[in-house]
Amino acid sequence: MKYLKLLTLFIVISFNVNAQNKLNLYSDKQANDTYAITHVNVIPMTKDNTVIKNATVVIQRTKIQSINGAIPKHAKIIDGTGKWLIPGLIDMHAHTLAEGSPFIMYPTKGPLVSFNTQNIMTPYIANGVTTVFELSARPENIGQRNEIIRGDVIGPRIALAKVIGGSKTNITSKTPSDARNAVRMAKEDQYEFIKAYTWLNQETFKAVIDEAKKQHIKVVGHIPKAFEGKPAKDIFMPHFGLIAHAEELSKQTTDYSYKKAQEFARLAKENNTWLIPNVLNIESIIGQAKSLENIKKLPGFKYVHPLMQSKWLTSNSYYDTSDELLEYLQKQANFHKLIVKAFKEYGVPMLVGTDAGISGIVSGFSLHDELNLLVQAGLTNEEVLVSATRLGAEWLEIDDKIGTVEAGKFADLVLLNQNPLNNINNTRNISGVFVNGKWLDETKIDAMLLEVENWNNANKENYDWNTLIKSLND
């Protein structure tokens, strides 16, 4: 017993010493992680959104410590003279490239293709996108998020929606019973949201939404094809909280009038269903259908992984589309602008999402394209900024943590060289980004992007989409 007590005491002392050492290491590491941005103009994106001019914002560790408070003695000073500070941007519709295989090849095989997570996340961060909503979440995305949380990778916060569909998804549900089980399984597997997908039948779609409500999980999604030709009111059922594309609405009708857009907006308002317009999606498809040069000319194309570069250019399903389909797509694109106008008129909240990661839509860079298109569709600069910050955080139910520039919130911030309230394209003119309190100035951002570009160029020959697909059939 005497030896047992000594052994127990030794373990307790060792644990306490190790814990204290780790605490000291953490404290030493964080001691200089205090910044003060001085003489900066703050666009807080709060509900009143009064610009705070010539302000001092103190960031300590991961949080905004104060606005116009005292500057701590050892704070690193960032001169914000003539600059504008906004909250980190949120892309509410992302499909982030992650490791994986289309099917199990054999036990222990592992992923068919592996990716460097930092290279995948850098374009988001370089563009001030500090939170993404992953709408095709898989275990690999959970792994990416863990890398970011551990500090191994500098990347955005990632919210995860599990896809449930009637086919063509990794959780397939063909009956209401299947759907309810799928929702419960997704919750058990730590997915935070459910994405209902295109191929669900009507009863199964209803069951997904109903079970998600019972499980206290919010639902985003497509409107299933099974509803095409049905009354518009059938689409808007309680707890269907967010439509993933304006395209989901344009697919439900051949009436592309403003009156029809108003009907959708009224029903959405009554049902408290928000919208991700994702105007960029169809515009991008039209561009690719006309010429693959439109992909090559994308400012962020060189930062896309070589495998995806190869896929977008050599296996592009949109390219060389018929004139009839192009005409249809253009009608859709025009109608989407009317939808944005109508949803604004009816006061339906809209969020900024881009389909980042699909063909022709480059992560991070695409968000600024979407902001610009939303302004063209009739939103003000301030309205699109609200949609890209506070409202996204509100729908994700983390608006107590991010989405505005306020003391106590996480330091996810973008320092701009020019005022985005005057010109929305000024969101592209980034002086630096705070990612969970970590400061990346323009020089650091440029270096990170260059590293991605150099790696892509050096490894282009190793990644060919068609060769990869052929290998699956061998």
C-alpha positions as CSV (number, residue, x, y, z in Angstrom):
1,M,0.0,0.0,0.0
2,K,2.9,2.3,0.8
3,Y,4.4,1.8,-2.6
4,L,1.0,2.3,-4.3
5,K,0.6,5.6,-2.6
6,L,4.0,6.7,-3.6
7,L,3.3,5.6,-7.2
8,T,0.0,7.5,-7.2
9,L,1.8,10.6,-5.8
10,F,4.5,10.4,-8.5
11,I,1.9,10.1,-11.3
12,V,0.0,13.1,-9.9
13,I,3.1,15.3,-9.6
14,S,4.3,14.3,-13.0
15,F,0.9,15.1,-14.5
16,N,0.9,18.5,-12.8
17,V,4.4,19.3,-13.8
18,N,3.8,18.3,-17.4
19,A,0.5,20.2,-17.5
20,Q,2.3,23.3,-16.1
21,N,5.1,23.0,-18.6
22,K,2.6,22.8,-21.4
23,L,0.8,25.8,-20.0
24,N,4.0,27.7,-19.8
25,L,4.9,26.8,-23.4
26,Y,1.5,27.9,-24.5
27,S,1.8,31.2,-22.5
28,D,5.3,31.9,-24.0
29,K,4.0,31.2,-27.4
30,Q,1.0,33.4,-27.0
31,A,2.6,36.2,-25.0
32,N,3.5,38.2,-28.1
33,D,0.3,37.3,-29.9
34,T,-1.3,40.6,-29.0
35,Y,-1.8,43.2,-31.8
36,A,-3.2,46.7,-32.0
37,I,-4.5,48.0,-35.3
38,T,-4.4,51.7,-34.9
39,H,-6.1,54.6,-36.8
40,V,-8.3,52.1,-38.7
41,N,-11.9,52.6,-39.9
42,V,-14.0,49.7,-38.6
43,I,-17.1,48.5,-40.5
44,P,-18.5,46.3,-37.7
45,M,-21.4,44.8,-39.7
46,T,-23.6,45.0,-36.6
47,K,-27.3,45.8,-37.1
48,D,-26.8,49.5,-36.9
49,N,-23.4,49.2,-38.6
50,T,-22.1,52.6,-37.6
51,V,-18.6,53.0,-39.0
52,I,-16.0,53.6,-36.2
53,K,-13.4,55.9,-37.7
54,N,-9.8,56.3,-36.6
55,A,-10.2,53.4,-34.2
56,T,-7.8,51.2,-32.3
57,V,-8.7,47.5,-32.3
58,V,-6.8,45.2,-29.9
59,I,-6.5,41.5,-30.7
60,Q,-5.2,39.2,-28.0
61,R,-4.6,35.5,-28.8
62,T,-7.8,34.4,-30.6
63,K,-10.2,37.2,-29.6
64,I,-10.9,40.8,-30.2
65,Q,-10.0,42.3,-26.8
66,S,-11.3,45.8,-27.3
67,I,-12.2,48.6,-29.6
68,N,-10.8,52.0,-28.6
69,G,-9.5,50.6,-25.4
70,A,-6.0,50.8,-24.0
71,I,-3.1,49.3,-26.0
72,P,-1.3,46.6,-24.0
73,K,2.4,47.4,-23.4
74,H,3.8,44.6,-25.6
75,A,1.3,44.7,-28.4
76,K,2.5,44.6,-32.0
77,I,1.3,47.7,-33.8
78,I,-0.4,47.4,-37.2
79,D,-0.8,50.8,-38.8
80,G,-4.4,51.0,-40.1
81,T,-4.3,54.6,-41.4
82,G,-6.6,54.9,-44.4
83,K,-7.6,51.2,-44.1
84,W,-10.9,49.5,-43.5
85,L,-11.5,46.6,-41.1
86,I,-14.4,44.1,-41.7
87,P,-15.3,40.7,-40.3
88,G,-13.9,37.6,-42.0
89,L,-16.0,36.6,-45.0
90,I,-18.2,33.5,-45.0
91,D,-18.7,31.2,-48.0
92,M,-22.0,29.4,-47.3
93,H,-21.7,27.0,-50.2
94,A,-18.4,25.2,-50.5
95,H,-17.2,21.8,-51.8
96,T,-13.6,21.7,-50.6
97,L,-11.2,19.2,-52.2
98,A,-10.4,16.4,-49.8
99,E,-8.7,13.0,-50.0
100,G,-10.7,10.0,-50.9
101,S,-11.7,7.3,-53.3
102,P,-14.9,6.8,-55.2
103,F,-15.3,3.3,-53.7
104,I,-13.4,0.8,-51.5
105,M,-10.7,-0.6,-53.7
106,Y,-9.4,-3.1,-51.1
107,P,-8.9,-3.1,-47.4
108,T,-6.0,-1.0,-46.2
109,K,-5.7,0.7,-49.6
110,G,-6.6,4.2,-48.3
111,P,-7.3,7.3,-50.5
112,L,-6.7,7.1,-54.2
113,V,-5.3,10.7,-54.2
114,S,-3.8,12.6,-51.4
115,F,-3.7,16.4,-51.1
116,N,-1.8,18.9,-49.0
117,T,-4.4,20.5,-46.8
118,Q,-2.6,23.8,-46.5
119,N,-2.5,24.2,-50.3
120,I,-6.2,23.6,-50.4
121,M,-7.0,26.1,-47.7
122,T,-4.6,28.9,-48.7
123,P,-6.9,30.4,-51.5
124,Y,-9.7,30.8,-48.9
125,I,-7.5,32.6,-46.4
126,A,-5.7,34.7,-49.0
127,N,-9.1,36.1,-50.0
128,G,-10.3,36.8,-46.5
129,V,-12.7,33.8,-46.3
130,T,-12.4,32.7,-42.7
131,T,-15.4,30.5,-42.5
132,V,-16.9,28.0,-45.0
133,F,-20.0,25.9,-45.0
134,E,-19.1,22.5,-46.5
135,L,-22.1,21.2,-48.3
136,S,-20.8,17.8,-49.2
137,A,-19.1,16.9,-45.9
138,R,-17.3,13.6,-45.6
139,P,-15.0,12.2,-42.8
140,E,-12.0,13.7,-44.7
141,N,-13.4,17.2,-44.2
142,I,-13.6,16.5,-40.5
143,G,-9.9,15.6,-40.7
144,Q,-9.2,18.8,-42.5
145,R,-11.0,20.7,-39.8
146,N,-9.0,18.9,-37.1
147,E,-5.7,19.9,-38.8
148,I,-6.8,23.5,-38.7
149,I,-8.0,23.4,-35.1
150,R,-4.7,21.8,-34.0
151,G,-2.8,24.6,-35.7
152,D,-1.1,22.3,-38.3
153,V,-2.9,24.2,-41.1
154,I,-3.9,27.9,-41.4
155,G,-7.5,27.6,-42.7
156,P,-11.1,28.7,-42.3
157,R,-13.6,27.5,-39.7
158,I,-15.6,24.7,-41.3
159,A,-19.2,23.9,-40.7
160,L,-20.3,20.5,-41.9
161,A,-23.5,19.5,-43.7
162,K,-24.1,15.8,-44.5
163,V,-25.8,15.1,-47.8
164,I,-28.8,12.8,-47.9
165,G,-30.2,11.9,-51.3
166,G,-32.2,9.4,-53.3
167,S,-29.1,8.4,-55.3
168,K,-25.7,9.7,-56.3
169,T,-24.7,10.5,-52.7
170,N,-22.8,8.5,-50.0
171,I,-26.0,8.3,-47.9
172,T,-28.8,7.1,-50.1
173,S,-32.4,7.2,-48.8
174,K,-35.3,5.9,-50.9
175,T,-37.9,5.6,-48.2
176,P,-39.0,7.8,-45.2
177,S,-37.6,5.2,-42.8
178,D,-34.2,5.3,-44.6
179,A,-34.3,9.1,-44.4
180,R,-35.0,9.2,-40.6
181,N,-32.2,6.7,-39.9
182,A,-29.8,8.6,-42.2
183,V,-30.5,11.9,-40.2
184,R,-29.9,10.1,-36.9
185,M,-26.7,8.5,-38.2
186,A,-25.4,11.9,-39.5
187,K,-26.0,13.4,-36.1
188,E,-24.2,10.5,-34.3
189,D,-21.3,11.0,-36.7
190,Q,-20.9,14.6,-35.6
191,Y,-22.2,16.4,-38.7
192,E,-23.8,19.6,-37.7
193,F,-26.3,20.1,-40.5
194,I,-28.2,18.1,-43.1
195,K,-28.2,18.8,-46.8
196,A,-31.2,17.4,-48.6
197,Y,-30.4,16.5,-52.2
198,T,-31.9,16.5,-55.7
199,W,-32.9,12.8,-56.1
200,L,-35.1,12.4,-53.0
201,N,-38.7,11.5,-53.6
202,Q,-41.3,13.8,-52.0
203,E,-42.2,11.6,-49.0
204,T,-38.5,10.9,-48.2
205,F,-37.7,14.6,-48.6
206,K,-40.4,15.4,-46.0
207,A,-39.1,12.7,-43.7
208,V,-35.5,14.2,-43.9
209,I,-36.8,17.6,-42.8
210,D,-39.2,16.3,-40.2
211,E,-36.5,14.0,-38.6
212,A,-33.9,16.8,-38.7
213,K,-36.4,19.0,-36.8
214,K,-36.8,16.3,-34.2
215,Q,-33.0,16.0,-33.9
216,H,-32.6,19.8,-33.7
217,I,-30.5,19.9,-36.8
218,K,-31.0,22.6,-39.4
219,V,-31.6,21.7,-43.1
220,V,-30.1,23.2,-46.2
221,G,-30.6,21.8,-49.6
222,H,-31.7,21.4,-53.1
223,I,-35.4,21.1,-54.1
224,P,-35.8,17.6,-55.4
225,K,-36.8,17.0,-59.0
226,A,-39.9,15.2,-57.7
227,F,-41.4,18.6,-57.0
228,E,-41.0,19.9,-60.5
229,G,-44.4,20.9,-61.9
230,K,-46.0,20.9,-58.4
231,P,-47.5,24.0,-56.7
232,A,-44.7,26.2,-55.4
233,K,-46.2,26.1,-51.9
234,D,-45.4,22.4,-51.7
235,I,-41.6,23.2,-51.7
236,F,-41.7,25.4,-48.6
237,M,-42.3,23.1,-45.7
238,P,-41.5,24.0,-42.1
239,H,-37.9,23.6,-41.0
240,F,-36.6,23.7,-44.6
241,G,-34.3,26.5,-43.6
242,L,-32.0,27.3,-46.5
243,I,-32.1,26.9,-50.3
244,A,-28.7,26.1,-51.7
245,H,-29.1,27.9,-55.1
246,A,-31.5,30.2,-56.8
247,E,-31.2,27.6,-59.5
248,E,-33.4,25.3,-57.3
249,L,-36.2,27.7,-57.8
250,S,-35.7,28.3,-61.5
251,K,-35.8,24.6,-62.1
252,Q,-39.3,24.5,-60.7
253,T,-40.9,26.7,-63.3
254,T,-40.9,27.8,-66.9
255,D,-42.3,31.1,-65.9
256,Y,-39.3,33.4,-65.6
257,S,-41.3,36.5,-64.8
258,Y,-40.8,38.9,-61.9
259,K,-44.3,37.9,-60.6
260,K,-43.1,34.3,-60.3
261,A,-40.0,35.4,-58.4
262,Q,-42.2,37.4,-56.1
263,E,-44.3,34.3,-55.4
264,F,-41.2,32.3,-54.4
265,A,-40.1,35.2,-52.2
266,R,-43.4,35.5,-50.5
267,L,-43.6,31.8,-49.7
268,A,-40.0,31.8,-48.5
269,K,-40.7,34.7,-46.2
270,E,-43.8,33.0,-44.8
271,N,-41.8,29.8,-44.2
272,N,-38.7,31.5,-42.9
273,T,-36.6,29.8,-45.6
274,W,-33.4,31.7,-46.4
275,L,-31.7,31.7,-49.8
276,I,-28.1,31.3,-51.1
277,P,-28.6,32.9,-54.5
278,N,-25.3,31.5,-55.9
279,V,-25.6,33.7,-59.0
280,L,-22.1,32.8,-59.9
281,N,-22.9,29.1,-60.5
282,I,-24.9,29.5,-63.8
283,E,-22.8,32.5,-64.9
284,S,-19.7,30.2,-64.6
285,I,-21.4,27.4,-66.5
286,I,-22.3,29.7,-69.3
287,G,-18.7,30.9,-69.5
288,Q,-17.3,27.4,-69.6
289,A,-19.9,26.3,-72.2
290,K,-18.7,29.0,-74.5
291,S,-15.0,28.5,-74.2
292,L,-12.5,26.7,-71.9
293,E,-10.3,29.8,-72.2
294,N,-12.7,31.4,-69.7
295,I,-11.4,28.8,-67.2
296,K,-7.7,29.5,-68.0
297,K,-8.3,33.2,-67.6
298,L,-9.6,32.9,-64.0
299,P,-7.4,34.9,-61.6
300,G,-7.2,32.0,-59.2
301,F,-6.8,29.1,-61.7
302,K,-3.1,28.7,-61.0
303,Y,-3.9,28.0,-57.4
304,V,-6.3,25.1,-58.2
305,H,-4.8,21.7,-57.6
306,P,-3.4,20.2,-60.9
307,L,-5.8,17.3,-60.8
308,M,-8.7,19.6,-60.8
309,Q,-7.1,21.8,-63.4
310,S,-6.9,18.7,-65.6
311,K,-10.5,17.8,-65.0
312,W,-11.8,21.3,-65.7
313,L,-10.0,21.5,-69.0
314,T,-10.1,17.9,-70.3
315,S,-13.3,16.4,-68.9
316,N,-15.6,19.5,-68.7
317,S,-19.2,18.5,-69.0
318,Y,-20.3,22.1,-69.7
319,Y,-18.1,22.7,-72.7
320,D,-19.5,22.8,-76.2
321,T,-23.1,22.8,-75.0
322,S,-25.9,23.1,-77.6
323,D,-27.3,26.5,-78.5
324,E,-30.6,25.5,-77.0
325,L,-29.1,24.7,-73.6
326,L,-27.1,27.9,-73.7
327,E,-30.3,29.8,-74.3
328,Y,-32.0,28.0,-71.4
329,L,-29.0,28.7,-69.1
330,Q,-29.1,32.4,-70.0
331,K,-32.9,32.5,-69.1
332,Q,-32.1,31.0,-65.8
333,A,-29.3,33.5,-65.1
334,N,-31.5,36.4,-65.9
335,F,-34.3,34.9,-63.7
336,H,-31.8,34.5,-60.8
337,K,-31.3,38.3,-60.8
338,L,-35.0,38.8,-60.6
339,I,-35.1,36.3,-57.7
340,V,-32.5,38.3,-55.8
341,K,-34.5,41.5,-56.4
342,A,-37.8,39.9,-55.2
343,F,-36.2,38.3,-52.1
344,K,-34.8,41.7,-51.2
345,E,-38.2,43.3,-51.7
346,Y,-39.9,40.7,-49.4
347,G,-37.1,40.9,-46.8
348,V,-36.0,37.3,-47.1
349,P,-32.4,36.9,-45.8
350,M,-29.9,35.9,-48.4
351,L,-26.4,34.5,-47.8
352,V,-23.3,34.5,-49.9
353,G,-22.3,31.1,-51.2
354,T,-20.4,30.2,-54.4
355,D,-20.2,26.4,-55.0
356,A,-16.5,26.8,-54.4
357,G,-14.6,23.8,-55.7
358,I,-16.8,22.8,-58.6
359,S,-15.6,23.2,-62.1
360,G,-14.7,26.8,-62.9
361,I,-15.3,28.2,-59.4
362,V,-12.0,28.8,-57.5
363,S,-12.2,28.7,-53.7
364,G,-11.8,32.1,-52.0
365,F,-11.5,34.1,-55.3
366,S,-15.1,33.1,-56.1
367,L,-16.6,34.9,-53.1
368,H,-15.6,38.3,-54.5
369,D,-17.1,37.4,-57.8
370,E,-20.4,36.5,-56.1
371,L,-20.4,39.8,-54.2
372,N,-20.0,41.7,-57.4
373,L,-22.8,39.8,-59.1
374,L,-25.1,40.3,-56.2
375,V,-24.6,44.1,-56.4
376,Q,-25.3,43.9,-60.1
377,A,-28.5,42.0,-59.2
378,G,-29.7,44.9,-57.0
379,L,-28.2,44.6,-53.6
380,T,-26.3,47.5,-52.1
381,N,-22.6,47.1,-51.1
382,E,-23.6,47.1,-47.5
383,E,-26.3,44.5,-48.0
384,V,-23.9,42.0,-49.7
385,L,-21.4,42.5,-46.9
386,V,-24.0,41.8,-44.3
387,S,-24.9,38.6,-46.2
388,A,-21.3,37.6,-46.4
389,T,-20.6,38.1,-42.7
390,R,-23.3,38.6,-40.0
391,L,-26.2,36.8,-41.6
392,G,-24.1,33.7,-42.5
393,A,-22.9,33.5,-38.8
394,E,-26.5,33.9,-37.7
395,W,-27.9,31.0,-39.8
396,L,-25.0,28.8,-38.6
397,E,-25.9,29.9,-35.1
398,I,-22.4,31.1,-34.3
399,D,-23.2,34.8,-34.4
400,D,-22.1,35.1,-30.8
401,K,-18.6,34.1,-32.0
402,I,-18.0,35.5,-35.5
403,G,-19.7,37.7,-38.1
404,T,-19.2,41.2,-36.7
405,V,-16.3,43.2,-35.4
406,E,-17.0,43.3,-31.6
407,A,-15.1,42.8,-28.5
408,G,-15.2,39.2,-27.3
409,K,-15.6,37.7,-30.7
410,F,-13.0,35.6,-32.4
411,A,-10.5,37.6,-34.3
412,D,-11.5,36.6,-37.9
413,L,-10.9,39.9,-39.6
414,V,-10.0,41.4,-43.0
415,L,-8.0,44.6,-43.3
416,L,-8.8,46.3,-46.6
417,N,-6.8,49.1,-48.4
418,Q,-10.0,50.8,-49.6
419,N,-13.6,51.2,-48.5
420,P,-15.9,48.4,-49.7
421,L,-19.0,50.4,-48.9
422,N,-18.0,52.7,-51.8
423,N,-17.1,49.9,-54.2
424,I,-17.7,46.2,-53.5
425,N,-14.6,45.3,-55.6
426,N,-12.5,46.8,-52.8
427,T,-13.0,43.5,-50.9
428,R,-10.3,42.1,-53.2
429,N,-7.8,44.8,-52.1
430,I,-6.6,43.0,-49.0
431,S,-3.8,44.4,-46.8
432,G,-3.9,41.5,-44.3
433,V,-6.1,38.9,-42.7
434,F,-6.6,37.7,-39.1
435,V,-7.4,34.0,-38.9
436,N,-8.5,33.1,-35.4
437,G,-6.1,35.8,-34.1
438,K,-3.2,34.8,-36.3
439,W,-2.0,37.8,-38.4
440,L,-1.1,37.3,-42.1
441,D,0.0,40.5,-43.8
442,E,0.1,41.0,-47.5
443,T,3.7,39.7,-47.8
444,K,2.9,36.5,-46.0
445,I,-0.3,36.0,-48.0
446,D,1.6,36.5,-51.3
447,A,4.3,34.0,-50.1
448,M,1.6,31.4,-49.3
449,L,0.0,31.8,-52.7
450,L,3.3,31.6,-54.4
451,E,4.1,28.3,-52.6
452,V,0.8,26.8,-53.9
453,E,1.5,28.0,-57.4
454,N,5.0,26.7,-57.5
455,W,3.9,23.3,-56.1
456,N,1.2,23.1,-58.7
457,N,3.6,23.9,-61.6
458,A,6.2,21.4,-60.3
459,N,3.6,18.6,-60.1
460,K,1.4,19.2,-63.1
461,E,2.7,16.2,-65.0
462,N,1.9,13.9,-62.2
463,Y,-1.9,14.6,-62.3
464,D,-4.0,13.8,-65.2
465,W,-7.8,13.3,-64.7
466,N,-8.4,11.0,-67.6
467,T,-5.5,8.7,-66.7
468,L,-6.9,8.6,-63.1
469,I,-10.3,7.6,-64.3
470,K,-8.9,5.0,-66.7
471,S,-7.0,3.4,-63.8
472,L,-10.2,2.8,-61.9
473,N,-11.4,0.6,-64.7
474,D,-8.2,-1.3,-65.2
